[in-house]
Amino acid sequence: MILYKIEESIFHGFPDYNGKKFKGEVTDNGFEVKVMGNEYLSFIGKFVSEKNDEENLELSVGIKYFDLLILVLLSGIFVPFYTDENSGTKYGIMFVCLGLIIFMGYSYYNNSKNMKKIFFDALKNFDQDCKITSINKFIY
């Protein structure tokens, strides 16, 4: 039932935009989605059956290697490869780069908190009785 509701709220194309919360795909017993407006944080869920025929959700929340590489490359664009020793801007440019890296990290942290809240609120709206057995953080 939850997979069906997640499938209904996945954005597939522009005519189908109204009320959609996720991008991604749903499989037979799981899903891999991203919240709309977020390109980095992924949610991967897999339903597993317990001994008493009760299905529980194993959830992984994280970032893909490729997305992490893009973040690192965006941070590295601002690091100069050549600085003039006599101009005195060597340390100024390094402080600007460090500030940009800190700002990107802080904005990613805030964005990921908001995306997790949106995801878990949507999951709670889909099924109040959904039991999550484990939440793993990953980089894949």
C-alpha positions in Angstrom: 0.0 0.0 0.0 2.8 2.4 0.9 4.6 1.6 -2.4 1.5 2.4 -4.3 1.2 5.8 -2.6 4.9 6.5 -3.2 4.5 5.6 -6.8 1.5 8.0 -7.1 3.6 10.8 -5.7 6.6 10.4 -7.9 7.0 13.0 -10.6 7.3 11.4 -14.0 6.9 14.4 -16.4 5.7 17.9 -16.6 2.0 17.4 -17.3 2.0 15.3 -14.2 3.6 17.8 -11.8 0.6 18.8 -9.5 0.9 17.4 -6.0 4.1 15.3 -6.6 6.7 15.1 -3.8 9.3 12.7 -5.1 11.6 11.8 -8.0 12.8 8.2 -8.4 11.4 4.7 -8.9 9.5 2.0 -7.0 10.4 -1.7 -7.3 8.4 -4.8 -6.2 9.5 -4.5 -2.6 11.2 -1.2 -2.3 11.9 2.3 -3.6 14.7 4.8 -4.3 13.5 8.4 -4.2 14.6 11.9 -3.8 12.5 14.7 -2.5 11.5 17.3 -5.2 13.9 20.3 -5.0 16.8 18.3 -3.7 19.4 16.8 -6.0 21.7 15.1 -3.4 19.9 13.3 -0.6 18.5 9.9 -1.6 16.1 7.7 0.4 16.3 3.9 -0.3 13.7 1.7 1.3 13.2 -2.0 1.3 10.3 -3.9 2.8 11.2 -7.1 4.6 8.9 -9.7 6.1 9.2 -10.7 9.7 8.4 -14.0 11.3 4.8 -13.2 11.9 4.1 -12.0 8.3 4.6 -8.4 9.4 6.4 -6.1 6.9 8.9 -3.6 8.2 10.8 -1.0 6.3 14.6 -0.9 6.2 15.5 2.6 5.2 18.8 4.1 4.0 19.4 7.8 3.8 22.4 9.3 2.1 24.2 10.7 -0.8 25.6 9.1 -4.0 29.3 9.1 -4.8 28.7 11.0 -8.0 26.7 13.7 -6.2 29.5 14.0 -3.6 32.0 14.3 -6.4 30.0 17.2 -7.9 30.0 18.9 -4.5 33.7 18.5 -4.1 34.4 19.7 -7.7 32.1 22.8 -7.1 34.1 23.5 -4.0 37.4 23.1 -5.9 36.5 25.5 -8.7 37.0 28.4 -6.4 40.5 27.3 -5.3 43.0 29.1 -7.5 45.8 27.2 -9.2 48.1 30.3 -9.4 48.4 33.3 -7.2 50.8 36.1 -7.5 53.2 36.2 -4.5 53.6 39.9 -4.6 50.0 40.9 -4.8 49.1 39.8 -1.2 45.9 38.2 -2.3 47.1 34.6 -1.7 45.5 34.4 1.8 42.5 36.5 0.9 41.5 34.1 -1.9 42.0 31.1 0.5 39.7 32.7 3.1 37.1 33.4 0.4 37.3 29.7 -0.7 37.1 28.5 2.8 34.1 30.7 3.4 32.4 29.3 0.3 33.1 25.7 1.3 31.7 26.4 4.8 28.6 28.1 3.3 28.0 25.1 0.9 28.3 22.6 3.8 26.0 24.6 6.0 23.4 25.0 3.3 23.6 21.3 2.5 23.1 20.4 6.2 20.0 22.6 6.4 18.6 21.4 3.1 19.1 17.7 4.2 17.3 18.4 7.5 14.3 19.9 5.6 14.2 17.1 3.1 14.3 14.4 5.8 11.4 16.2 7.5 9.4 16.3 4.3 10.1 12.6 3.6 9.1 11.3 7.0 6.0 13.5 7.1 4.9 12.1 3.8 5.7 8.5 4.9 3.7 9.1 8.1 0.8 10.4 6.0 0.9 7.3 3.7 0.7 4.8 6.6 0.5 5.6 10.3 1.4 2.0 11.2 4.6 1.7 9.1 7.4 0.4 11.2 11.0 1.3 10.3 13.4 -1.4 11.6 16.6 0.4 10.8 17.8 3.7 9.3 21.3 3.6 7.8 23.4 6.4 6.5 25.3 5.7 3.3 27.5 6.9 0.5 27.2 4.7 -2.6 
